[in-house]
């Protein structure tokens, strides 16, 4: 560390020599975090070597275990796409490092952005709308949603609006990174027809987009879903919305029919309410879901049916749906969010159904807030629920989860308390490779992603809220941050340009107990370094491109679940396209 401090002081003094354009050095610059610098390998100690890193001498690790490393490059935002473009480069970046190199783990790797895939598409949509317009006359919003090759990579969507092709159809062009995509087509209102719009089309998933793709979508007239809904007497579904959604993503694939019910009928009888809507069903291997949603503010659940289970022999006409199992009236539920001393805690509250009486495919979710006294009120159908409470603007308190169950015979389920525990603490100390206290680095605890579920699994079974992200700064080598119970991907991120890598620990657990404390004693490693030039498809250097490093880790080694990725580094290219990316040599030491 003596060499590191010597170089930092030398740079500051040189800046104040006579004739210098930068002779005013803020004091906080001299108090900044340590710099990784060396003159010879003797300065670096065991298992490290002094090497050239971005034109400066720095200590680097002699070992590296970063197999499967994925590099993502994000050039400056594109005006053409209206979004930041993300390229997942097909480079063997992790394989660039041998397990051991006595000269130091520094590898040259130029990042060449491939030419974009150019999609040139025509759209033909059958059917008649508003009695006089063909489907091809409606403009279409086109969304291409990238399918991440592994869990944890950021989602990316590119969109454009079609234009008439002059032949009663639509056309669009789009330049996007190559890869696998979901393609979602959403017709928009026509100037002469806003109430009868063609239904969206969710094309078969995982469409690989080659470098040049001539796409022709020729959709015939949509299918029609029609039938009647049995409604208990005394209940109204007037204004409820019925539609179909894709079972994997929940994307709308139909028109939305707003039901009309002139009167409620007498209790003990059943009313028949008709429905009719158009839809496209492109993936015959997966059944769409019929979804019935109440009016906003109506304390009734959303109900789902699998189309394949009720459309006998594939016929979608004259279907019979029933709500007779939902004849129980909603019950009033009152509760308060309080701490261990009984003091109210202002909280955001989510109430989600786990099992609604007599309706296994019904789901209810309510998001609300307590008042200043911690009180929340809801009208709920009888059944089993889970209450999630998250304190608002109070990091000293943790999230809470509590089951809730009541029957149709209870008029008011009142006087319940949801206990808000004190937040846990994630604290520790970070030393440098030579034992020096690190300072000024950012400390981040990012919630580890949960299991990926289908849309229906998400809405029918409540999942715990992810813990809130927490962050802090190293002061004299120490940190202490409040944290909800749960699992975090933890990282210490030194100041950019310090030539130190991120220090990363995946799935760091904070126990689900009141005021739990997780203690860490960590050592910042010397980096393994990737460096080179970022270039666009024409070979020109890219200024200001963000380079992000992702590393696969197991979701749960004990259960052997599929791998996901965590971010282990990030940098930005210089005006000449050059980049230097220090990486942790592993995530386990």
Buried (B, 14 or more C-beta within 10 A) or exposed (E): BEBBBBBBEEEEEEBEEEEEEEEEEEEEEEEBBBBBBBEEBEBBBEBBBBBEBBEBBBBBBBBBBBEBBBBBBBBEEBEEBEBEBBBBBEBEBBEBBEEEBEEBBBBEBBBBBEBBBBBBBBBBBEBEBEEEBBBBBBBBBBBBBBBBEBBBBBEBBBBBEBEEBEEEBBBBEBBBBBBBBBBBBBBEEBEEBEEBBBBBBBBEBEBEBEEEBEBEBEBEBBBBBBBBBBBBBBBBBBEBBBBBBBBBBBBBBBBBBEBEBEEBBEEEEBBEBEBEBBBBBBBEEBBBBBBBBBBEEBBBBBBBBBBBEBBEEEEBEEBEBBBEBBBBBBBBBEBBBBBEEEEBBBBBBBBBBBBBBBBEBBBBEBEEEBEEEBEBEBBBBBBBBBBBBBBEEBEEBBBBBBEBEBEBEEEEBEEBEBBBBBBBBBBBBBBBBBEBBBBBBBBBBBBBBEEEEBBBEEBBBBEBBBBBEBEBEBEEBBBEBBBBBBBBBBBBBBBEBBBBBBBBBBBBBBEBEBBBEBEBEBBBBBBBBBBBBBBBEEEEBBBEBBBBBBBBBBBEEEEEEEEBBBBBBBBBBBEEBBBBBBBBBBBEE
